[in-house]
Amino acid sequence: MARRPLPRILSTGSAQIARSRELARTAADSATDVLHPLITITRGLRRLAAAGRRRWAETPKDKRGPLLFLAASVVLVVALVPYGPLLAAVVVMSAAAWQGRDRKPPEPDGPDDSQTQRLKSLYEALVPYFSTPEDPDPLYAHGGEWEKAFPAYEFDQTGRTTELVIRYPAYFPDGEAEARARIEQLLHAKSGRGREYHFAWDEEGNQLTVTVLSPLPTDIAAQRFVTAPGETVLGFTDPTQVQRTLPLGYGEEQRDVPPVVWRTGIRSTEPHLLVMGQPGSGTSTLLRSIALQALQYGDVVIVEGGGTGEYACLTGRDGVLAVECGLSGATASLEWAATETERRLIAANRARQAGHPPPEDTKRPLWLLLDRPTAFSHLAAADGRKDPQALLQVPLRHGRAANVTVVVADQFDSADALSDAVRQHTRARVVLGPATAEQLRAVLGAPPNTTPVAQVPPGRGYARLGAGPVHRLQVPSTPDPYDDATSDTDRQAVLALLPPRTTPADGETVETGQVGAEPLPVEAVEAVEAVEAVEAVEAVEAVVAESS
């Protein structure tokens, strides 16, 4: 059947409506321009009438009679004088026009003296970088015209620039990272320290746009994020960096905030994560946030090398297989994780060869969260044992196919102690806390487009997923609920997200320090017990030797 054309009113209606709106808008603008004097005089007459009513209300009652007599005398004299009414009308209209004028102060056409001096100083500072002696018509020269170099600029109330467009000559090597870094460092120093600047280089148009970034919100508490399985919210960033927002609750209010979403699983190109930072920068907070999100769909094994009990709230919870703070337990848990990864690979391969879907026990995600694993490396080297990081080789290399995700968090002073497997297979990177440009480049693989500041709140940093752009990041507030310094609001928010405690088959509640809903295999438990027995014997022998 041939397609029938739409009626003309439906096919051309939208164009006619748009044209009618444009004509109406143009007519309204023209009428406003033509009737502007009449509007001004009318506004002035209204103001004069209001002033007269106020004067009459302020006049005492005993003086209102003489005032009326005086007004009537003036009206009579004006009426008897030749051309009196005409002159009175002209005077009244002039007074109304004066009173009805727009009293808003006119906006300045350009920068004031202090702003001009700031732009001149910035222009003179850029001359050595954007000029060469061979240029016959230099854009930058000492004593030159800064108006040509800065076509657009904006200032805040303090007189500092908030946005600046800088033109530079075509021969400037804007493709070199070192040349860019020099310009960005100079602009950061001359425009005002203590703020974060975003640098957008337009290499085709030979322009650089410098924008002052507003601080990221730090009042985002832990909560359930609207994400799909396999998506983890690392934190939140600027609205211009991502094309997605999440609805977040702020008490009774709700706002949409752009997130940094990390996708894991079989289809992920960045299956593992590395978090680096200074002490107190919020790396443990990020791991707690990831653990609370991972427990919705999978199981979690936590290995803490700091020994501070940051994850005690997760011990014995449903889905938490183990929370290990000692070398023996960490080694046994990682050995079991490597064996479990191999088992999943073998089971999935056999099912694939037989033409069957993967078994259900291989689909549930398994998360390995390691906080400061280099501390165990030092202990293992002192005792002559195997480095626990060596056990991460299998989960890191084959974890994506086995639905196993590894998250490693450590500090900058221990970066050299990280194994090669951790460095090579963690393509998703996060840096929290204050860091130098060299540290950011070493961890992220690329410098950020913003200037790092020296003082940042906990949980602030940068994130880069694979070969993507570098995002500013603010981790949601997920403190330890057992810490006395935690506020009551944050404590209740984290406790509300914790899964219930596991109850074993015998009906007894799991105590703190034991394993969770799915206990480790018998082999892992026996290995832990054997190692603990050996440690006890060695301790007794050491005590006997000291006493003898």
Buried (B, 14 or more C-beta within 10 A) or exposed (E): EEEEEEEEEEEEEEEEEEEEEEEEEEEEEEEEEEEEEEEBBEBBBEBBEEEEEEEEEEEEEEEEEEEEEEEEEEEEEBEEEEEBEEEBEEEBBEBBBEBBEEEEEEEEEEBEEEBEEBBBEBBBEBBEEBBEEEEEEBBBBEEBEBEEBBEEBEBEEEEEBBBBBBBBBEEBEBEEEEEBBEBBEBBBEBBBEEBBBBBEBEEEEBBBBBBBBEEBEBEBBBBEBEBEEBBBBBBBBBEEBBEEBBEBEEEEEEEEBBBBBBBBBEEBEBBBBBBBBBEEBBBBBBBBBBBBBBBBBBBBBBBBBBEBBBBBBBBBBBBBBBBBBBBBBBBBBBBBBBBBBBBBBEBBEEBEEEEEEBEEEBBEBBBBBBBBBBBBBBBBEEEEBEBBBBBBBBBBBBBBBBBBBBBBBBBBEBBEBBBEBBEEBBBBBBBBBBBEBEBBBBBBEBBBBBBBBEEBBBBBBBBBBEEEEBBBBBBBBBBBBBBEEBEEEBBEBBEEBBBEBBEEEEEEEBEEEBBBBBBBBEEBBEBBEEBBEEBEEEEEEEEEEEEE
